[in-house]
Amino acid sequence: MHQARDRANKLRAEIEELRYRYHVLNDPDVSDEVYTSLTKELRELEETYPELRDPNSPTQRVGGQPLEQFPTRRHSSPMLSLNDVFDRQELEEWAARVNKMLQQGQTSPSYHMDLKMDGLATALIYDYGELSYALTRGDGYNGEDITSNVRTIDTVPLRLRRDGTVEQAVYEGRIEIRGEVVIYKSDFQQLNAERGEQGEPAYANPRNLAAGSVRQLDPKLAASRPLRFHAYRVMGDTTPDNLYDEYQLAQALGFVVNDMHRLAPDVDGVMEFVNRWQTERQELDFQVDGVVVTVNQNHVRQELGVVGKAPRGAVAYKYPAEREVSTIKDIQVNVGRTGAVTPFAVLEPLQLAGTTVGMATLHNEDEIKRKDIQIGDHVVVQKAGDIIPEIVESLPKLRDGSQQPFHMPAHCPECDTPLWRPEDEAVIRCPNPDCPARTHRRIERFVSKSAFDIEGLGERIVKTLLDEDLIGDAADLFTLSVDQLEQLEGFGPKAARNTVEAIQASKRVPLDRFILALDIRHIGQEAAFELARAFGSLESFTRATEAELKQVDGIGDVVSRSVMNWMANSENQALIAKLQANGVTAEPTEQTGDKLGGLTFVITGTLANMSREEAETAIRNRGGSPTSSVSSNTDYVVTGMNPGSSKLQQARQHDITQIDEDQFYALL
């Protein structure tokens, strides 16, 4: 109990510090996801130990204290926060509670759905059609008067638009418009680009910049920021009795509304909307962190009332967080095929962007020191490029004295060879070419899809083959027998036969994939393809001079020198000879024409009818160039399922043509 109390006090102090900096000083320290994660942990702790509950706990508050520099006003009705749901089951439980509370004879309500924009909630009050004042959420009951700043936002009408479809009574009294102040991602990128040119630091993210801009004391500064207002409520004596019609009214009065808002009769319809926008939201020009699901009928919502500090008639369906907080249980190192020794964090497992994460890269020793990361720390975790988990920062204020600094090992953990750090490199390396870990990684590269593509030979099986001394290098794979594999745990007669057949079927490969499989440093898929196309045969490639290598498109001093050094090694020459002796043949790399000659492609997402490697090979075979990153030189971005948001943003920024899978096949 003593530990739980100490933990709760530390969490409350950290959350209140973040809230103060975020809401009052406009100097946010971490993202909303981090704040939500810490608050969630505290709420669970208070539920487990009810005696720890405190009326002043951050879990009992709606918003921050208003800034003293701004006058405050009371809201006409509270601007309440919404309870969150995170999956279909929680959504169904909420809908069941709503239906249970309906009066006898009432039919089940319909549900209004809109994207939950990540901005600053704002209320605009109009008297007789003219803007009177504007308020922030504040503490939910009293808001800061930010009228002078809101008046600078072009999407906020100073007078309500007169529309023949709107009842005259709307303009003859008081009406309140609630919505979100945001900054579009494209505007944010442009603003940061301009700051970069002036030597100024970049802003952190659009949401924080929008919040800070609205609450500047100088309206001129707010006017210089690309703020926008999106409406989502219209409140007044003469407004409609359902939320869907409120959106239509807001648009008629001159406000921007999200035109993707929809109605659904049941949870199935809500989930269809939720699932659609979980992917497609990346295409939008504003940040979205969930879907607001609301009982459409206003009078029903009023009857449902409020529970705690949230309305019963609405919830926020939150998408998986892109950042979360976890604890580092340990820091270990991994030895790669080039000898690079890379530290990684073993985490308390967490859900991040829809997957369970238990490890995260720490890059190198310098990064660990720069971010002040220790074993036992609470850390912020994100997925770099929406794929690779990495540590963003530590939270040293949550330390309790049990944390331990990490030091890189002096010797390789696999072969005990002294490690060394080459000049001008941040990476520490194991120099032993026969290190078991390096051998393991090299063989993994050899059997991968982009190289020999041997089905059924994954990381675990390769390690088992090495541990059982059935192979010593990649060439030994081609001598394996069914009898040998049947002796291994997990291999039955059928699995052993299928694996041997897959190995034998891979003996004939295109030259570019053979070159890639040799694992020559600095040789990736593109360089391997260009070398294969230039030399045509394995014999010509292995006999090439440095001068001949440099004549190949994209091959410079570093790559040519790396090839020459690799070929000069007698063990590498022996490997090629051993592969050939075991029946492996490198065939000329096929090129079916120059249809895509001079065109550069980036593929993002998952294609339905071919793998990423197959698509990139098809591009190369037609004279095109597949690359992994978007730049001004990119001609096409091919979008599959679940595309990366950063690549789509860069494509829009550079005005690059985006094509879907069918259009890509048409080009091929």
N, C-alpha and C positions, 0 to 999 in steps of 0.2 A: 504493500500500500504506500509506503514511504517513497519507493521509486516511482510509482504511478503519479503521486502528487508532484514530485520534482519534475517529472516529464511534462505534466500538464502545465505547470508554471512556466517552464522554458518555452513550450509551444505558444502559450498565450503572449508571452513577452515578444517572441519573434513575429507572431502574426500581427500584433498591435503595432510593432515597429514598421512592418511592411505596409500595413493599412495607413499609418500616418504619412509615410513617405509617398504612398500612392495617391491617397485622396486629399491630403492637406498640402503637402509640399510640392506636389506634381513632380516628384523625383522618384518614380517607381524603381524598386531594386530588382524584382523578378517578375515573371509573367503571371497572368491570371491562373494558369495551370498550377504553378507552384503554390500560390496562395490557397487555391482550392484543395490541393493535396494536403497541406499542413492543417487546414481547417477540418478536413475530413478525418484526419488522424485524431485531432483533439475531440471532435464530436463523438467518435467511437470510444475514446477513452472515458469521456463523461457518461456515456451510456453504460459502459461496463462497470464504472464506479460512480453511482448516482450521488454519493456524498461529496464528490469533487465538483459538482455543478455550482456555477457562480453566475448570478444575474448580470454581472458585468463581463462575462466571458465573450470573446469575439464570436462565438457560435450563436449568441443571442442578439447580435446586432445586424441591422440591415445595411447601413452604409456608414461612411465616416462622418466626423464632425465637420460642419460647414466652416469655410475659411472666415476668419474674423474680418478680413478686409472687405468682404462682400456683405451687403445687407441680406437678411434672411426673410423668407415668407413661409407661411404655412400652406401646405398643399390642400386643395379642395377635397381630395380623398387620398389616402396613403398611396405612395408609389412603392408597392411591396415587391420583394424579391420572389422568385419562383422556386419551388422544390424541384430537385433534379431527379430524373430517372435515367438509367444507363442501358436498359435492354428491354426486350419485348415483355418479359415477365413482369417487370416493375410497371411498365405502361399498362398492361392488362389489370394489374392490381389497382392502379389508380382509377381506371375506367370503371372497374367493379365497385369501388367505393362511391364514385359519383352516382352510378345507377341505383345503388342501395339507398342513397339519401334523397332521391327524387320523390316528389309527392305522389301519392297513390293515383294511378291513372295517367301520369305523365309518361310519354314515350321517351326512349333513349335519345339523348341529344346528338346532334352532329358535331364534328370536331373541325375547328379551323386550324390550319397549319401555316406557319411562316418560318423562314430561316431566322435563326437567332444571330443577329449581327453583333459583332464584337466592337462596341463603341461606348459612348457615354449617354445614358438615359436622360432625356430632357423633356420638360413640359413647357408648352407654349400656350399662353392664355390670350385670347382675342376678345375684345369687347366691341360690339357693334361692327364687326368685320375688320378691326384694326388691331395690330399687335400691341398688347399692353405690357406684358412682362414675360420673362422666361426663367425657369428654375431648373437647377440640377436635382437629382434624387435626394442628395443630402443624407439625412438619417432616415429617410422614408416618410417622415411627417413634416419636416421643415427643410426647404431647399435653399440653395444660394441663388440670389438674383443675378443672373448673368445676361440680362437683357442687352446691354451695350455690345457684348461680344456676339450674341446670337444674331443681332441685327446685321452683322457683317457677312453672314452666310447667304450666299446667293440663292440657295434652294429653300430658304425660309421667306415666304411672302410677307411683306410688311402690311399688306392689305389682302384679305381673302379674295380669291378670284371669284368674280361674279359669273354664275353659270345658270342657264335657264332651267336645268334639271333640278336645281337645289331650291328647297322651300325658302321663301323670303324670311321666315322666322329664324332661320339659322343666323342671319346677319343682324338680327334685332335684339340679341342678348349676348350672354357670355358663352363661349365655346372653348374647350381645351383640346389641344392636339399634343399627344405624347408620341415620342419617337426616339430615334438614336442618332447622335452626331458621330460621323465617321470620317475617315480619310481613306480614299480609294488607294489600292495597292500601287497602281500605276502612278498616281500623283506622289505617293510616298517615295517610290523609287526615283522619280524625277527630282524631288526635293533633296534626297540624299546625294544624288549625282552632282547637283549644283553645290552642295556643301563640300563634297569631295574636291571639286575644282577650286574652291576657295580655301582649302586646307582645314576645314572645320570637321569635327567628328560627326559620324552618322548617327541619326536617331535610332532608337532601339526597335520600335515597331509602330504600325499605324494607330493602334488603339491607344497606347500611352500618349502619343503625340496629339491625338485628337482631344483627349481628356485634358492634357496640359494646356493646349491652345485655347480651349473654351474658357478656361479659368485664369487667363492672364489679366492683370489689372489694366494693361494698356490695350484698348480695342484695336489700335493700329497693328499690333503684333498678331492678334487673332485674325485680322483681315488679311494678313500676309500668308496665312496658312490655307491650304485647299480643303476647307471643311465642307461637309455636306450633311443634310438632314433627311432621314427617311422616316416617314410617319407610320405608326401602327395602331393608334387609338384616336377616336374622336369622341369627346365626352361633352354632353350638354343636354338641356331639357328637350330639345327637338331632334336629337340624333337617332339613328336607327336602333332597332332592338336586336341586331345581330352584328357580329364582328365583321363578317364578309362585306356587308353593305357599308360599314364604317370605312373600309378601305376604298370603296368606290366613291364615297363622299369626300374623303380626304383628297383623292386625286382630282375630283371636280373642283375642289377649293384651291388647287394649285400646288399640292404637295407631291413629292416623290414617294411612291410606295413600291414595295417589292412585288413585281408583277407575277412572280412564281407562287404567290400564296394560293392555297387551295382549300376545298372542303372535303371531308371524308365522312362516310356514314358509320364507320366502325374502326376497330383497331387494325384490321387488315389494310384498310386504306391509308391509315396513318403510317404504318410500317413501310408501305410501298413508297410513300413520299420520303420517309426518313432514309431508306436504303438508296433511293435514287440520288439524293443530294449529298450523301456521305462521300460519293466520288465526284459528282459534278460540281460541288461547291468549290473545288480547286480552280474551276474555270472562271469563277466570278471575280470581279474586281474589288470586292470587299471581303473582309475576314468574317468567317462564319464558324461558330463553335457548337452549333446544335440546332434543334428545331423547337419552336414554341408551339405547344399543342394546347388549344383552348376550347372549352365548351362554347360553341358559336353563339348560342342564345344568351343575350345579356341578362335577362330577368332570371334565367336559371342559375347563372353564375352568382348573381346577387343572393339568391336563396341558399346557395351552397355555402356562402360565407367564407370565413377565414379560419385557418388552423395555425396556431402559433403566429408567425409573421409572414405567412404565405397564403394566397387564395387557394381554396379547394378546387376551383374550376379551371385551373391551368397548371401545366408542368413544363419544364424544359427538358427535352430529350437531349442529353449531352453526348456528343461524339467522343470517341476515345481520345484522351489527352495526348498531345504531341510532346508535352513535357510533364514529368512527374518527379516526386522526391522518393529516394530510396536510401538504404544504408549500405556502405561498403563493408562486406564481411571479411574480405581478404583482397590483396593485390598479388597477382601472379604474373609470370612472363611466358610468352609464347615464342618459340624459335621457328622462323620461316625458312623457306627453301633457299633464300639468298643469305641466310645466316643472321638476318635482322632479328634482334631480341626485343619484342614489343610487350610492354606491360599492359595488363587489362584488369579491370575491377570485377570481382565476384560480388554480385549484388544480392540483397534480399529481393526475391522475385517480385516483379511488378507488372501490371498491365500497361502497355504503352502502344498507342496507335493500333489497337486491336490485336496485339500479340503479347505473349509472356516473355519478359526480358530478365535474364539472370546474369548477364555479363555485359560489359561495356568497355570499349577501347579507351586507353589513356595515352595513346600515341607514343610518347617517349618521356624520359626522365625530366627533361626541361619543362614539358607541359605540366607534369605533376607538381613541380616546384612552383611554377607560375600561378597555378590555380590553387595552391596551398591545400592539396588533397592528402588526407591521412586515412589509414585503416581504421574503420569504425565511424568515419564521418557520415553525416547526412549530406547527400549530394543531389543536385538537379540533373536529371537524365533526359536526353532527347534523342530522336533518331535523325542522324545527319543524312540529308537527302531523302528523308522518310524511309531509310533502309537500315543504316548501321547505328546501333546504340552507342552514344558517347556521353562522357561526363561534361556538363557545361560549367559547373562551379560547385564549390563546397559551401556548406552553411556553418561556418566555424562558431557562430553564437550558440549552436545547439550542442556543442561539445560538453562532455561531463568528466573529462580527465582520463577516460579509458582509451582514447585514440592513440595510435602509434604512427610515427613517420615511416615512410617506405624508402628503402634504399635498393638500388639496382644490384643484382648479384655480381660478384667479381668473376665467377666462373660459369660456364654454360651449364644449365640445370640438366641437360641431356647427356653430355659427354665430358663434362668437367674441364673443358679447355678454357684457359684464361680468355675473357672477353676483351675486345678492344673497340675503340671509337675512332674511325677514320677522321682525318682533318676535314673541317668544313661540313661535317655531317652531324645531325642530331641523334642518329640511330647508333646504338651499340650493337656489335656483330660478333657472332661466333665464327672464327676463321677456319674451323675444321671442316673440310668438304665431305668427310665421311661421318659427320655428326648424324646419329640416328634420326633426329627430328628433321634435319635438312633432307636426308634421303627420303623420308616419309612424304614430305611436302612436294619434293620433285616428282615422285611417282604419282601423287594425287594430280599434279598438273598434267602429267603424261596421259592419264586415263580420262581426263576431263572432257566435257562435250566439245570444247573448242580445239582439242588436240585429237587423240585417238578415239574418243567417245566410246569407251568400253562400258556397256551397260552392266550394272550390277556390281561394279567395283567402286565402292564408296570409301570414305575415310576409315571406317571401322575395319572393313575387310582388308584394306591395304596394310593397316597396322598389324592385324593378325598374321598376315602372310609374312611380314618382316619379323615379328616376334617368334614365329615358328620356324624361322630360317628357311622358308620355302622359296623366298626370293631375296636377292641382294641388291638388284637394280631393276629398272623397267624392262630390260631385255629378258629377264628371267620369267616374266609373266607368260611369255609365249611357249614355255616348256612345261607349264603346269598341266597336270593330268586330272582326270575325274577322280581317280583313286586318292590322290593327294588331298583334294578338296573335301572329299567325303569324310576324312578323318577329323576335320575341323568342326568345332561346336557351331551349330546353326546351319550346317550344310547337310541336306539330304541328297540322295542320288539325283533327283530332278534339278535341284538348285546347282549342284556341282556340274552337272552336264550342261545346263544353260549357260553358266559362267564360262566354262571352257569354250563352248561354241561361240559366245560373244567375243572372247579374246581372239580366237582364230579368224572370225569374220572381220576383225579390225586390222588384219595384217597389211591390207592395201589401203593407203591413205593418200590424199593429195599432198603435194610437197609442202605447201604453206602450213598445213597442220602438223606435218612431220617436223618442220623447222621450229614451230612453236613448242612442240613437245620436248625438244632438246633443252629447253629452259635456259637459253642464252640471255644473260642480263641485258636489259633495255630492248629486247625483242618482244613486241606485242603482236596482236593479230594483224594490224595494218602493216607493220614492218615485215612480218613473215610473208604476207601476201605479195608485197612488192618485190621481196627477194626471190620468191618462187617464180613470179612472173618474169623477172629479169634473167634468171639463170636457167630456168626450165627443167633442170635435173639435179638430183642430190650430188652427183659427181661434180658438176660444174660449180655448184654452190660451195662444196667443201674445198675446192681448189682455187677459189676466187682470191685475188690479191686485194690489198686494202684499197688501192686505187680503183679497182673495178667495183668494189663495194660502194665507194663514195659516189659513183656515177648513177647509182640507183636512186630513184625519186624518194626523198624523205630520209635517206641514210646519210648521216653526217659523221664527223670525227668520232664522237663518243660511241655511236652504235658500231661503226666499222671497226674501231679498236677493240670493242667488246667481242665481236665475232672472231677477230683474228686471235685474241687471247684464248678464247674457248677452243678454237680449232688447234691451237698449238699445244694444248694439254693432251698428253698421251692417253690418259684415262678416258677422256671424252672421245678420242679417236677409236679407242677400244670398244666403247659403248655402241657407236655407229656400226662398227664391224660385227659386233655381237648381235645387234638387231637384224642386220642383213643375213647373218648366218642362221638366224632363227626364222627366216622366211618373211621378214618385214620388207615391204616395197613402198618406196615413195614415188607416186605417179605424178605426172605433170598437172599442175593446178589448172582446172578448166576455166576458160573465160568465154562466155557465150556471145560476146559482142561488146560494143561500146555505147549501148543504148543510154546508159546513165553516166557516160563519160563527163568528168568535170563537176558532177553534182555531189554534194555532201549531205548526208542523212544523219539524223539522231532519232533513235527509237526509244520511246518511253512507254512504260506499261507492259502488259502481257498480251501477246498476239494469240489469237484463237487457233490458228491453223499451222503455225510453225514456231520453232523456238527462236530466241534472240540470236543465237549463233547461226541458225539456218538463214534468217533474214539478212544478217550482215554478210554472210557468204554470198547470198544471191545478189546483193548490192555490188560486192567486189567483182563477182563474175561478170557483171554487166558494165564494169568500168567505173562505178561510183565509189564513194568513200564513206563508210560508216564511222561515226565518231561518238564519243560518250558525252560530250558537253556541247551546249548550244552557244553559238557565237554569231557575230555579224556575217561570217562566211558560210553559215549553214543555209542550205537551200530548202530542205524539207524536214519537218518534225513529224514522225509517224506516231500516232497515238493509239495505243491498245487499251486494254482494260486497266483501270486503276493507274493512270499515268502520274508521273511525278509533278507535283505542283510547281516546284522551282523551275523545271524545264519549260513548262507551259508559260509561266510568267516571263521567262527570258525570250521565248518565241514571240510573245506579244510585244515585248519591249523592242525587239529587233525587227518587228513586222515580217516574221518568217511564216511561210505557208505551212499550215497544219493539215495533214491528211489522215484519214482513218485507214483501217486495214484493207478494206475493199479498194480504195483509191491507190494504196500502195501496190497491191497485186496488179492493178491495171497498168501502173507504171512499169512493173517488172515484165 
